Amino acid sequence: MAIEITDANYEEIVANSSIPVVIDFWAAWCGPCKMVGPLIEEMHSEYEGRAIIGKVDVDQNPGIAGKFGIRNIPTVAFIKGGDVVDKSVGAVPKTQLTTKLDAIL
């Protein structure tokens, strides 16, 4: 299961990571988020050890959502060295997500 990233554990998991991090910003009420969620779970298994794949519930963690300027969900952010290097907004195919992640590995 993808790692649940919260306002409390963000620094530990994301900011100090030596490997790329993918964050799925989502909410329980968001229909398109329900389409992206299973793709994120698959990526968590497929990229284990090479990238951190996490999820942020924007309703429960407004600090992180604000830090990244998230205005639309789902938004998937690709982070390397603590900086957002790419992102994807909306329900997109898995190949789009994996292509973006492969580019920063």
Secondary structure, 3 states (H helix, E strand, C coil): CCEECCCCCHHHHHHCCCCCEEEEEECCCCHHHHHHHHHHHHHHHHCCCCCEEEEEECCCCHHHHHHCCCCCCCEEEEEECCEEEEEEECCCCHHHHHHHHHHHC
